Amino acid sequence: MNRVAWVAAVFLAAGHSQGAQRYSASGLLVQVDPAHQAIDVSCQAIPGYMNAMEMRFPVRQQKALDGLQPGMMIEFTLTVTKHSAYVENIRIHQYESADQEPMAVRQLKLLENLVAPNGETTLEVGQSVPDFTLIDQTRQNVSFSRLAGKIVAITFIYTSCPLPNYCFRLSNNFGILRKRFAERMDRDLVLLSITFDPEHDQPEVLARYARTWKSDAKGWYFLTGPTPEVQKVCRMFGMNFWPEEGLMMHSLHTVIVGRDGKVVANLEGNEFTVQQLGDFVERVLGRRN
């Protein structure tokens, strides 16, 4: 159902109700439009009311838009009356790890709040990504600067991660993105999966891992490199990790960079769906800087 049809359905449903109907809703924030006092959300399904889809929602109070940025997970109330439908009670949903080792998680949060060595800090939305060069699964150099003019999605993995909801899920997200945007891969969209375990994840290991996702390297690069360079790139995006009893404890980040080389969003965690990620990428692909 497209947006126009959905709005018509909302008002048709509202016409049969004497009072306001309120629905708890949540989703990934795709765009904030203060000029029209509205937000675009890749919304999760509202049971008994609407399927998961990307929608534009009017916001009742302008002040509710303060502090909102694309890429945030939000929760809100959708209110439908006989003559209107709008969003209120918007709350930013902060990612919280469900890891079973709370001490390790607390350590990770402390690390994420520290300023990186040499005065380096995590890039904020709107900041330009400095150039870097890493090595892909075919042992070719990949420089970020050569991707100028394309949308770049970045995530971080290590190939021996045993947890299905962590690195595997993020790689699976990219695998589905590759299929959804197959005609635009490498031409408009590039995917970078950067290992944070470069000592183990040499190009040959990454090549085998890439075959798991049937990646032909067209626009999807699995990157490694010297440990100091990998650490520097990870710190750019707030990605932290450390060894813990043979495993790698780590945060989860998926970064979207615009055609102008500036950070559009840094999605933390694994709570967003691949549909929501795809909706976000599709919107960014449609923008012209």
C-alpha positions in Angstrom: 0.0 0.0 0.0 1.5 3.4 -1.0 1.4 6.5 1.2 -1.7 8.0 -0.4 -3.6 4.8 -0.1 -2.6 4.4 3.5 -3.7 7.9 4.4 -7.0 7.3 2.7 -7.4 4.1 4.7 -6.6 5.9 7.9 -9.3 8.5 7.4 -11.8 5.9 6.2 -11.2 3.9 9.4 -11.4 7.1 11.5 -14.7 7.9 9.9 -16.3 4.9 11.5 -15.1 5.9 15.0 -16.6 8.5 17.2 -13.5 9.0 19.4 -9.7 9.0 19.0 -8.0 5.7 18.4 -4.5 5.4 19.8 -1.9 2.9 18.7 1.6 2.2 20.1 4.1 2.2 17.3 7.8 2.1 16.7 10.3 2.2 13.9 13.4 3.6 12.3 13.4 7.3 11.7 14.2 7.9 8.0 13.7 11.7 7.8 12.8 14.7 9.9 10.9 17.4 8.1 10.5 20.4 10.5 9.2 22.7 7.7 6.1 20.4 7.3 6.1 19.3 10.9 6.4 15.6 9.9 8.6 12.6 10.2 9.2 9.7 7.8 9.4 6.4 9.6 10.1 2.8 8.5 7.4 1.6 10.9 7.0 -1.8 12.4 3.7 -3.5 12.0 0.8 -2.3 14.3 -1.1 -5.5 15.0 -4.6 -5.4 13.8 -4.1 -2.0 12.1 -1.3 -1.8 9.5 1.6 -3.8 8.1 5.2 -2.8 8.4 5.9 0.0 5.9 7.6 3.3 5.4 5.2 6.2 6.1 5.1 9.9 6.6 3.4 11.0 9.9 2.3 14.5 10.9 3.6 15.5 14.3 1.2 17.3 16.6 3.8 19.5 18.3 6.8 21.1 16.6 8.9 20.8 19.8 8.6 17.0 19.6 11.1 17.1 16.7 13.9 18.6 18.8 16.8 16.2 19.1 15.5 13.8 16.5 18.0 12.5 13.8 17.6 10.1 10.9 18.8 6.6 11.9 17.3 6.7 15.4 14.9 4.0 16.6 11.8 5.7 18.0 8.6 4.8 19.8 5.5 6.9 19.5 1.7 7.1 19.7 -0.3 7.2 16.5 -3.5 9.0 17.2 -6.4 8.7 14.7 -9.5 10.8 15.0 -12.5 11.4 12.6 -10.7 14.3 10.9 -7.0 13.8 11.5 -4.2 11.4 12.2 -0.9 12.4 13.9 2.0 11.3 16.0 2.6 12.3 19.6 4.7 11.1 22.6 7.8 10.5 20.5 10.5 8.7 22.5 14.0 7.9 21.4 14.6 4.2 21.9 18.2 3.7 23.2 19.9 0.5 22.2 20.6 -1.8 25.2 22.7 -4.9 24.7 21.0 -8.2 25.7 24.5 -9.7 26.2 24.5 -12.2 29.1 27.8 -10.8 30.5 26.7 -7.5 32.1 30.2 -6.6 33.4 31.6 -6.9 29.9 28.8 -4.8 28.5 29.5 -2.1 31.2 33.1 -2.2 30.2 32.2 -1.7 26.6 30.0 1.3 27.4 32.9 2.9 29.3 35.2 2.3 26.4 32.7 3.9 24.0 32.6 7.0 26.2 36.4 7.5 26.2 38.1 9.8 23.8 40.2 7.8 21.3 44.0 8.0 21.3 45.7 11.1 19.7 42.6 13.2 20.2 40.4 11.2 17.8 36.7 11.2 18.5 33.7 9.4 17.0 32.4 11.1 13.9 29.0 12.8 14.3 26.2 12.9 11.8 27.1 15.5 9.2 30.8 15.2 9.6 33.1 14.2 6.7 34.7 10.8 6.8 38.6 11.1 6.5 40.2 9.0 3.8 41.4 5.6 4.7 42.8 2.6 2.7 42.2 -1.1 3.6 42.7 -4.4 1.7 39.7 -6.4 0.3 39.2 -10.1 0.0 41.1 -10.2 -3.3 44.1 -8.4 -1.8 43.2 -5.1 -3.7 43.5 -1.8 -1.9 40.2 0.0 -1.3 40.4 3.7 -0.5 37.4 5.5 0.8 38.1 8.5 -1.3 37.6 6.5 -4.5 34.0 5.9 -3.5 33.1 9.6 -3.7 29.7 10.2 -5.3 28.3 6.9 -4.0 26.3 5.9 -1.0 28.5 3.8 1.3 27.1 1.5 4.0 29.7 0.3 6.5 29.4 -2.4 9.2 32.0 -4.3 11.3 32.4 -8.0 11.7 34.7 -10.8 12.7 34.3 -14.0 10.8 34.5 -16.4 13.7 31.8 -14.7 15.7 29.6 -17.5 17.1 26.5 -15.4 17.9 23.7 -15.4 15.2 22.3 -12.0 16.2 25.6 -10.2 16.0 28.1 -10.3 13.1 26.1 -12.9 11.2 23.0 -10.8 11.4 24.8 -7.7 10.2 26.3 -9.6 7.3 22.9 -11.1 6.5 21.5 -7.5 6.4 24.0 -6.6 3.8 23.3 -9.7 1.8 19.7 -8.7 1.6 20.6 -5.1 0.7 22.7 -6.4 -2.1 19.7 -8.3 -3.5 17.3 -5.4 -3.0 19.6 -2.9 -4.8 21.3 -5.3 -7.2 21.0 -2.9 -10.1 22.6 -0.1 -8.2 25.5 -2.0 -6.6 28.9 -0.4 -7.2 27.3 2.2 -9.4 25.3 4.0 -6.7 25.8 1.9 -3.6 28.8 0.3 -2.0 28.9 -2.0 1.0 32.0 -2.3 3.3 32.2 -5.1 5.8 35.3 -4.3 7.9 36.8 -6.9 10.2 38.0 -5.8 13.6 40.0 -9.1 13.9 42.7 -8.4 11.3 45.2 -10.9 12.7 42.9 -13.8 11.9 40.7 -12.3 9.1 43.3 -12.1 6.4 42.1 -11.7 2.8 41.8 -15.5 2.2 39.6 -15.9 5.2 37.5 -13.0 4.2 37.2 -14.4 0.6 35.8 -17.7 2.1 33.4 -15.7 4.3 32.3 -13.6 1.3 31.3 -16.8 -0.6 28.9 -17.6 2.3 26.9 -14.5 1.2 27.5 -15.3 -2.5 29.1 -11.9 -2.9 30.9 -11.5 -6.2 32.7 -8.4 -4.9 30.7 -6.1 -7.1 30.2 -3.2 -4.8 30.6 -5.3 -1.6 34.1 -5.3 -0.1 35.2 -7.3 2.9 38.1 -5.3 4.3 41.1 -5.9 6.6 44.5 -4.3 7.0 47.3 -3.5 9.5 45.9 -3.6 13.0 46.6 0.1 13.8 44.8 1.2 10.6 41.8 -1.0 11.3 41.6 0.3 14.9 41.7 3.9 13.6 38.8 3.2 11.2 36.8 1.5 13.9 37.3 4.4 16.3 36.0 6.9 13.6 32.6 5.3 13.9 32.5 4.5 17.7 33.2 0.8 17.1 34.9 -0.7 20.1 36.1 -4.3 20.8 38.5 -6.3 22.9 39.4 -10.0 23.3 37.5 -11.9 26.1 38.3 -15.5 26.7 38.9 -16.4 23.1 36.0 -14.3 21.8 35.7 -10.7 20.7 33.5 -8.5 22.9 32.2 -5.7 20.7 29.7 -3.0 19.9 27.5 -3.1 16.9 27.4 -0.2 14.3 26.0 0.2 10.8 27.0 3.5 9.2 25.5 5.2 6.2 27.6 7.7 4.4 26.2 10.1 1.8 27.5 10.9 -1.7 29.3 13.9 -0.3 31.3 11.7 2.1 29.5 12.8 5.2 27.9 10.6 7.8 24.2 10.4 7.3 23.5 8.0 10.2 25.2 5.7 12.6 22.8 2.9 13.6 23.8 1.2 16.8 22.8 -2.3 17.7 20.8 -5.0 16.0 17.2 -4.1 16.8 16.3 -2.6 13.5 15.0 -4.9 10.8 16.7 -5.3 7.4 13.5 -3.9 5.8 14.0 -0.7 7.9 17.7 -0.5 6.9 16.7 -1.0 3.3 14.1 1.7 3.5 16.6 4.1 5.0 19.2 3.3 2.3 16.6 3.8 -0.4 15.7 7.2 0.9 19.4 8.2 1.0 20.0 6.9 -2.5 17.2 9.2 -3.7 18.9 12.3 -2.4 21.1 14.6 -4.4 23.7 16.6 -2.5 
